[in-house]
Amino acid sequence: MFGQFAHSFPGSPASRIRTFAADSRGATAVAFGLMLIPLTLFAGAAVDYSRISAVRANLQSAVDAATLAAAAADVNQSTTGFKTLMGVLGPAGSSVSSSSFAANGDGSITGSATASADLSFMRMIGLNTMQISASATAGRTAGGAASGPRVCILLKDSDASQALLINSGVTINAPNCEIDVASKANTAAMINNGANVNVSKLCVASSSVTVNGSAPPTLTKPCNVASDPFAGALPTVPSSSCTVSNQNYSGTNYLSPGVYCGTYNFNGSGTLNLSAGLYVFKGTRWNLNSGWTVNGTGVTFYFADSNSYIQINSGVAINITAPTSGTYSNILMFEPVGLSKSSFSVNGSAGHTFAGLIYLPSRNVTFNSVSSVTSENITMVFNQMILDTINWSFATSPKTILPYGTSAAQGGVVLMR
């Protein structure tokens, strides 16, 4: 090897050393090799920057769309609902690591999300991902369709005969409310003689509606009904142990939020005062008998299973309103999606006041022989509904449902900042 080295540099040893020292070919190669590292990083950074920019733009679009949809459906402060929307709309090439939204004091909703964008070339210097954030605020405009009719009652059973039954002696006065019946069956709805239905629209998916007497002037059939904006978008209630089980009550009582299990009888006559908060029903039935008055402000009832419900019997006066802020804002009663079908009755009430969303999509609900009820602000989602002898005036709750074909923009919802 030394001979080959000597042969490459002829002459005396001193001249050979001077020749080697003056040769720049190796240094150029080393310098070029060193230059390749920053050049590669620079080119790779440009590629990763382009990816980050695309993910940021897609994330912002997703947050904008989710916030608009949340504002249009009035799913206020439901982080679960926002996460569901982000799961559908989230940007490709990334994963949404966090998302949340909240109602502001002016009624608008602000949504925000953070996503992790995967990097390629920047991994060479230890950067595997880049955190990207986006936010948006949406609110309702004054006037326009935002103040127009909304779906106050949505009946979801698509196959039932008489999914809506309105019997004689029923008067409904809700001129800014639409009733949507999703059934496409024969005789999807029946309206008997002597019923007076004053709503902005009675929309039935089937062309088969039986009317005994005069049809409501706003009956539309077949009709495209609204979709359910609350399915999968309401808060998830964690499972927890029972705090109260199997009780009998009389006289004046004060109950607190908690997990109620077993059977509860409210006997004789009395008054039930409910403190604000969440009441979880697990395999629970409350029997409210004649002579009872129920009062509760800022309360939410969660029925964890199809065996749980409140039986409101004849002669009960019940006045309950949903909270106006917090996790369960404007939710009065709700249940998880997918429960087996069951019945729920309000029988012969001595008057009631409900305010908020009543979301019971698995229940066949009957309002039977209820005395005059006025000025309620409610949005109701049931499987089926029967109305029998009731004089009822109501308007929508803050959690509203947009009629079919009404876009977020048409619904008076815009991005504010």
Backbone torsions as a table, in degrees:
resi	resn	phi	psi	omega
1	MET	NA	-41.5	-179.5
2	PHE	-65.5	-31.9	177.5
3	GLY	-66.0	-41.9	177.3
4	GLN	-62.5	-41.1	178.4
5	PHE	-61.9	-43.1	-179.7
6	ALA	-67.0	-36.6	-179.7
7	HIS	-65.6	-29.8	-178.9
8	SER	-72.7	-21.0	-179.4
9	PHE	-127.0	84.6	-176.6
10	PRO	-67.5	162.3	177.6
11	GLY	109.2	-168.7	-178.9
12	SER	-70.7	160.8	177.8
13	PRO	-55.8	-41.3	-179.4
14	ALA	-63.7	-42.8	-179.7
15	SER	-67.0	-34.2	179.0
16	ARG	-65.3	-38.7	178.7
17	ILE	-64.6	-42.7	179.7
18	ARG	-63.5	-39.2	179.6
19	THR	-63.9	-43.4	180.0
20	PHE	-63.2	-41.6	-178.9
21	ALA	-65.2	-31.7	-177.5
22	ALA	-83.4	-12.6	-176.4
23	ASP	-74.6	123.1	-175.7
24	SER	-104.2	2.2	-175.1
25	ARG	-63.7	-43.0	-179.6
26	GLY	-67.4	-40.0	-179.7
27	ALA	-64.5	-38.2	178.7
28	THR	-62.8	-41.6	179.4
29	ALA	-64.7	-42.8	179.5
30	VAL	-64.8	-44.8	179.2
31	ALA	-61.1	-40.4	179.5
32	PHE	-65.4	-39.9	178.1
33	GLY	-62.8	-40.3	177.6
34	LEU	-66.6	-35.1	179.1
35	MET	-68.2	-27.8	-178.3
36	LEU	-61.5	-32.0	-176.0
37	ILE	-63.5	-55.4	178.8
38	PRO	-66.2	-33.1	177.9
39	LEU	-62.9	-42.5	179.4
40	THR	-65.6	-43.4	178.4
41	LEU	-62.4	-39.7	-179.8
42	PHE	-63.8	-46.0	179.1
43	ALA	-65.1	-41.0	179.2
44	GLY	-65.9	-38.2	177.9
45	ALA	-61.7	-37.1	178.8
46	ALA	-64.4	-40.8	178.7
47	VAL	-65.3	-46.4	179.7
48	ASP	-65.5	-37.3	178.2
49	TYR	-62.6	-39.6	178.1
50	SER	-62.7	-40.3	178.8
51	ARG	-66.4	-43.8	179.6
52	ILE	-60.3	-42.5	179.9
53	SER	-62.2	-41.0	180.0
54	ALA	-66.3	-43.6	179.2
55	VAL	-64.8	-40.6	179.1
56	ARG	-61.1	-44.3	179.5
57	ALA	-64.7	-42.0	-180.0
58	ASN	-67.6	-38.7	178.4
59	LEU	-64.0	-42.7	179.0
60	GLN	-62.4	-42.0	178.0
61	SER	-62.8	-39.9	179.8
62	ALA	-66.3	-42.9	178.8
63	VAL	-64.7	-41.5	177.5
64	ASP	-58.1	-49.3	-176.9
65	ALA	-65.4	-42.8	-179.2
66	ALA	-65.8	-39.3	-179.6
67	THR	-69.2	-40.4	175.6
68	LEU	-61.4	-45.3	-179.7
69	ALA	-64.2	-40.0	179.0
70	ALA	-64.1	-42.3	179.1
71	ALA	-66.3	-38.7	-179.5
72	ALA	-66.2	-36.2	-179.3
73	ALA	-90.4	-5.5	-179.2
74	ASP	57.7	38.5	176.0
75	VAL	-86.8	64.7	-173.6
76	ASN	-59.0	132.3	171.9
77	GLN	55.9	21.5	176.6
78	SER	-93.2	94.6	179.5
79	THR	-61.2	-35.4	177.1
80	THR	-58.3	-44.5	179.8
81	GLY	-63.7	-41.3	-179.7
82	PHE	-66.3	-40.5	178.0
83	LYS	-63.0	-37.3	177.5
84	THR	-62.6	-46.0	178.6
85	LEU	-63.3	-41.5	179.4
86	MET	-66.4	-33.4	177.6
87	GLY	-62.4	-32.7	178.7
88	VAL	-81.0	-38.0	-171.2
89	LEU	-100.1	-9.7	-173.5
90	GLY	-54.0	149.3	-174.1
91	PRO	-70.7	143.5	175.8
92	ALA	-70.8	155.8	178.9
93	GLY	77.4	17.4	-179.2
94	SER	-158.3	173.1	173.6
95	SER	-131.7	133.2	-179.7
96	VAL	-77.6	114.7	-175.8
97	SER	-88.2	-26.3	177.8
98	SER	-157.2	149.9	176.9
99	SER	-159.1	145.3	179.6
100	SER	-163.1	161.5	170.8
101	PHE	-152.7	160.5	-175.2
102	ALA	-148.4	153.8	177.1
103	ALA	-80.9	140.7	177.4
104	ASN	-97.8	167.5	-176.9
105	GLY	-63.0	-25.4	-178.8
106	ASP	-90.2	7.7	179.0
107	GLY	92.0	-7.5	177.6
108	SER	-79.4	168.8	-179.8
109	ILE	-124.7	132.3	176.5
110	THR	-110.9	126.1	176.9
111	GLY	-113.7	148.9	177.3
112	SER	-147.2	152.7	179.8
113	ALA	-152.0	152.7	175.5
114	THR	-125.5	135.1	179.9
115	ALA	-126.5	153.7	175.7
116	SER	-105.7	116.9	178.2
117	ALA	-93.0	128.8	178.4
118	ASP	-73.8	135.4	178.3
119	LEU	-105.7	160.0	-179.5
120	SER	-115.8	-73.2	-173.7
121	PHE	-69.9	-32.0	-177.1
122	MET	-71.4	-6.0	173.5
123	ARG	-63.1	-22.9	-179.3
124	MET	-61.8	-25.4	179.1
125	ILE	-113.3	19.8	173.4
126	GLY	89.7	6.9	177.3
127	LEU	-98.0	105.3	-177.8
128	ASN	-92.7	-34.2	-179.2
129	THR	-139.5	162.5	176.2
130	MET	-128.7	128.3	178.0
131	GLN	-81.4	130.2	-177.7
132	ILE	-127.5	135.8	-178.5
133	SER	-122.0	152.1	176.3
134	ALA	-149.2	152.4	177.9
135	SER	-146.3	159.5	178.6
136	ALA	-155.2	153.3	175.0
137	THR	-127.3	131.0	179.6
138	ALA	-126.2	146.7	178.7
139	GLY	-153.0	172.3	-178.1
140	ARG	-89.2	142.5	175.2
141	THR	-84.4	159.1	177.7
142	ALA	-76.6	140.6	177.1
143	GLY	71.3	-161.6	177.7
144	GLY	66.0	-157.2	-177.5
145	ALA	-68.2	-16.4	179.8
146	ALA	-60.9	-30.8	179.6
147	SER	-101.7	9.5	-179.2
148	GLY	-85.9	-172.3	-177.4
149	PRO	-60.7	148.1	175.7
150	ARG	-130.3	161.7	175.3
151	VAL	-79.5	112.1	179.6
152	CYS	-93.0	-26.0	178.6
153	ILE	-131.9	123.4	176.1
154	LEU	-122.2	121.0	177.8
155	LEU	-107.0	119.5	-164.2
156	LYS	-93.1	-16.1	-176.5
157	ASP	-63.7	118.5	-175.5
158	SER	-90.2	-6.9	-173.4
159	ASP	-120.6	-9.1	-169.1
160	ALA	-78.9	139.0	166.9
161	SER	-77.8	137.6	-176.9
162	GLN	55.1	47.6	174.3
163	ALA	-60.3	-27.9	171.5
164	LEU	-124.2	123.9	176.7
165	LEU	-125.7	117.9	178.3
166	ILE	-114.7	113.2	-174.8
167	ASN	-93.1	172.2	178.1
168	SER	-58.6	144.1	178.5
169	GLY	89.8	6.2	179.0
170	VAL	-97.4	129.6	171.6
171	THR	-123.9	122.4	176.6
172	ILE	-117.6	124.6	177.5
173	ASN	-122.8	93.8	-178.1
174	ALA	-145.2	71.0	-171.3
175	PRO	-65.8	-17.9	177.6
176	ASN	-104.1	14.8	-178.5
177	CYS	-118.0	142.2	175.0
178	GLU	-108.4	141.8	172.5
179	ILE	-109.5	123.1	-178.9
180	ASP	-112.4	128.8	179.9
181	VAL	-117.8	114.6	-172.5
182	ALA	-82.2	-9.1	-176.0
183	SER	-64.8	137.8	175.5
184	LYS	-111.9	15.4	-177.6
185	ALA	-79.0	169.0	170.6
186	ASN	-65.6	138.4	-174.8
187	THR	50.5	56.6	179.7
188	ALA	-62.1	-28.9	178.2
189	ALA	-141.0	149.3	176.0
190	MET	-132.8	131.9	179.4
191	ILE	-125.7	115.1	-173.5
192	ASN	-89.7	162.9	-177.6
193	ASN	-59.5	136.8	179.0
194	GLY	95.1	-1.5	176.3
195	ALA	-86.8	140.7	179.6
196	ASN	-123.4	108.6	-173.6
197	VAL	-116.9	106.2	179.5
198	ASN	-111.0	92.1	178.8
199	VAL	-132.5	164.3	-179.4
200	SER	-65.6	-33.5	175.3
201	LYS	-161.8	139.9	167.7
202	LEU	-109.7	100.1	-170.0
203	CYS	-102.0	117.4	-178.3
204	VAL	-120.1	128.5	-176.4
205	ALA	-66.1	-29.9	179.9
206	SER	-87.3	153.1	173.5
207	SER	-84.0	-5.8	-176.3
208	SER	-100.5	102.8	177.1
209	VAL	-131.4	129.7	178.8
210	THR	-96.4	124.0	179.1
211	VAL	-123.2	116.3	176.6
212	ASN	-100.6	95.6	-174.1
213	GLY	119.5	-147.8	-178.2
214	SER	-88.1	133.4	179.1
215	ALA	-74.8	144.3	173.5
216	PRO	-56.2	136.5	-175.2
217	PRO	-62.7	-21.0	-178.3
218	THR	-101.9	11.7	176.2
219	LEU	-63.0	127.7	179.4
220	THR	-127.5	124.0	-178.7
221	LYS	-153.1	139.5	-15.4
222	PRO	-67.9	158.4	-172.0
223	CYS	-145.6	142.9	175.7
224	ASN	-79.7	118.3	-177.6
225	VAL	-89.1	161.7	-179.9
226	ALA	-70.4	153.6	172.7
227	SER	-83.4	163.4	-178.7
228	ASP	-87.9	109.0	-177.9
229	PRO	-81.3	-6.5	-173.8
230	PHE	-99.6	-14.1	-178.7
231	ALA	-61.5	119.0	-179.7
232	GLY	76.3	2.6	-175.2
233	ALA	-112.5	-1.5	179.2
234	LEU	-93.1	161.4	-175.6
235	PRO	-59.3	146.4	173.6
236	THR	-88.2	126.3	-179.3
237	VAL	-95.9	118.4	-178.6
238	PRO	-67.0	146.9	177.5
239	SER	-70.3	139.7	-179.6
240	SER	-149.9	165.5	-176.6
241	SER	-75.4	156.8	179.3
242	CYS	-65.1	138.8	175.0
243	THR	-107.7	-23.5	177.0
244	VAL	-139.5	139.7	-178.3
245	SER	-141.0	136.5	166.4
246	ASN	46.1	84.8	-177.6
247	GLN	-128.8	153.7	170.9
248	ASN	-118.0	136.7	-175.7
249	TYR	-128.3	151.2	170.3
250	SER	-154.2	163.0	-179.5
251	GLY	74.4	-149.0	-179.7
252	THR	-97.1	129.9	-175.9
253	ASN	-135.0	149.9	177.2
254	TYR	-125.7	120.6	179.7
255	LEU	-113.8	151.7	-179.0
256	SER	-115.3	159.8	176.7
257	PRO	-57.1	149.7	179.6
258	GLY	168.2	-168.3	179.4
259	VAL	-107.1	115.3	-174.9
260	TYR	-103.9	129.1	-178.4
261	CYS	-128.4	147.5	176.5
262	GLY	91.0	-158.2	-174.3
263	THR	-109.1	137.7	-179.0
264	TYR	-126.6	124.0	178.9
265	ASN	-112.9	129.5	177.5
266	PHE	-109.6	97.1	-168.8
267	ASN	-97.4	161.9	-179.7
268	GLY	61.8	-135.6	174.5
269	SER	-126.5	153.0	-178.6
270	GLY	-178.4	-175.9	179.2
271	THR	-128.0	131.2	177.7
272	LEU	-113.8	116.4	178.8
273	ASN	-106.7	123.3	-176.2
274	LEU	-105.4	125.4	174.2
275	SER	-72.6	154.0	-178.5
276	ALA	-63.4	142.8	177.1
277	GLY	141.0	-168.9	-174.6
278	LEU	-99.1	127.0	176.3
279	TYR	-110.2	114.0	-178.3
280	VAL	-98.8	128.1	179.1
281	PHE	-106.8	120.7	178.0
282	LYS	-122.4	106.6	-176.8
283	GLY	56.7	41.5	-167.7
284	THR	-122.4	141.3	175.7
285	ARG	-131.5	125.0	172.2
286	TRP	-101.0	120.9	177.5
287	ASN	-101.7	104.6	179.1
288	LEU	-96.4	110.1	-175.0
289	ASN	-94.6	169.5	-175.5
290	SER	-54.2	137.6	177.5
291	GLY	98.7	-2.6	-178.7
292	TRP	-94.2	147.0	172.2
293	THR	-121.9	130.8	-179.1
294	VAL	-117.2	127.6	179.0
295	ASN	-126.0	133.9	176.9
296	GLY	-162.4	126.0	177.1
297	THR	-115.3	131.8	-179.5
298	GLY	75.2	34.6	-177.6
299	VAL	-110.3	150.1	175.0
300	THR	-133.9	132.8	176.7
301	PHE	-107.8	126.9	177.3
302	TYR	-116.3	120.1	179.8
303	PHE	-99.4	106.5	-170.8
304	ALA	-74.1	-18.4	-176.3
305	ASP	-150.3	170.3	-175.5
306	SER	-73.2	-12.3	178.1
307	ASN	-86.7	-0.9	-176.5
308	SER	-104.6	133.4	177.1
309	TYR	-171.4	172.8	173.9
310	ILE	-111.1	122.1	176.0
311	GLN	-92.8	110.9	-179.7
312	ILE	-100.9	107.6	-174.6
313	ASN	-93.6	179.6	-176.1
314	SER	-57.6	137.5	173.6
315	GLY	81.0	19.2	178.7
316	VAL	-101.7	133.2	173.4
317	ALA	-105.8	119.9	-176.2
318	ILE	-126.8	124.4	-177.7
319	ASN	-129.1	100.6	-175.6
320	ILE	-134.6	139.3	179.8
321	THR	-132.3	148.6	-178.3
322	ALA	-77.8	160.1	173.2
323	PRO	-65.0	156.5	-179.9
324	THR	-106.8	2.8	176.5
325	SER	-154.3	169.1	178.4
326	GLY	92.1	-172.6	-175.4
327	THR	-57.7	-39.1	-175.3
328	TYR	-105.6	33.0	-179.1
329	SER	-54.9	126.1	175.5
330	ASN	63.6	18.9	175.6
331	ILE	-107.8	116.1	-179.1
332	LEU	-92.2	-49.8	177.6
333	MET	-139.7	139.5	174.3
334	PHE	-158.0	167.5	-178.6
335	GLU	-146.7	163.1	176.5
336	PRO	-70.9	157.3	177.1
337	VAL	-74.7	144.7	172.3
338	GLY	95.5	9.5	176.8
339	LEU	-71.1	155.1	174.5
340	SER	-67.5	154.1	-174.2
341	LYS	-70.1	142.1	179.8
342	SER	-155.0	172.1	-175.7
343	SER	-102.1	156.0	-179.7
344	PHE	-150.0	124.4	-172.5
345	SER	-126.4	142.9	168.5
346	VAL	-118.8	103.0	-170.2
347	ASN	-108.4	124.4	169.2
348	GLY	52.5	40.5	-178.3
349	SER	-63.1	148.7	174.7
350	ALA	-86.6	25.2	-178.0
351	GLY	110.4	137.8	177.0
352	HIS	-142.3	158.5	173.1
353	THR	-132.1	115.0	174.7
354	PHE	-113.8	138.9	175.4
355	ALA	-140.9	122.4	179.9
356	GLY	128.9	-175.1	177.9
357	LEU	-82.6	130.3	171.4
358	ILE	-112.9	101.7	-173.9
359	TYR	-111.0	94.2	-178.9
360	LEU	-130.3	69.5	-171.3
361	PRO	-69.7	-10.7	178.5
362	SER	-98.9	-1.9	-171.0
363	ARG	-99.9	140.5	169.7
364	ASN	-96.9	105.5	-167.3
365	VAL	-102.4	136.5	176.4
366	THR	-120.6	126.8	168.0
367	PHE	-104.3	111.0	-168.5
368	ASN	-123.4	121.3	175.3
369	SER	51.3	49.7	179.6
370	VAL	-94.7	134.5	-180.0
371	SER	-71.2	176.5	-172.0
372	SER	-54.0	129.4	179.0
373	VAL	-126.5	126.1	-176.5
374	THR	-131.1	154.5	169.8
375	SER	59.7	38.1	173.0
376	GLU	-87.2	147.0	173.9
377	ASN	-117.5	98.3	-171.8
378	ILE	-138.8	149.3	167.1
379	THR	-124.8	127.3	-173.5
380	MET	-125.7	133.0	174.8
381	VAL	-125.0	113.9	-180.0
382	PHE	-126.5	172.8	171.2
383	ASN	-80.1	-54.1	175.4
384	GLN	-139.2	166.9	-179.8
385	MET	-149.5	138.5	172.9
386	ILE	-120.1	132.3	175.2
387	LEU	-117.3	127.9	-176.0
388	ASP	-141.1	110.5	177.5
389	THR	56.3	77.2	178.8
390	ILE	-147.6	141.2	174.4
391	ASN	-113.9	107.6	-162.1
392	TRP	-132.4	123.1	172.9
393	SER	-119.6	131.6	-179.2
394	PHE	-155.8	163.4	174.4
395	ALA	-133.8	173.3	-176.4
396	THR	-71.5	156.9	173.0
397	SER	-88.1	173.0	176.4
398	PRO	-59.3	-25.9	173.8
399	LYS	-89.9	101.1	-173.7
400	THR	-110.4	167.7	176.6
401	ILE	-119.0	126.2	178.2
402	LEU	-74.2	136.6	174.0
403	PRO	-58.9	155.9	178.9
404	TYR	-55.9	137.8	176.6
405	GLY	83.8	-0.2	177.0
406	THR	-95.1	113.4	-179.3
407	SER	-79.2	170.6	178.0
408	ALA	-58.9	-41.4	-179.7
409	ALA	-66.6	-42.6	178.9
410	GLN	-67.5	-25.8	179.5
411	GLY	-80.8	7.3	178.0
412	GLY	76.8	24.7	179.4
413	VAL	-110.7	125.2	-177.4
414	VAL	-135.9	157.0	172.0
415	LEU	-74.5	132.2	-175.6
416	MET	-102.0	-32.6	177.6
417	ARG	-166.1	NA	NA
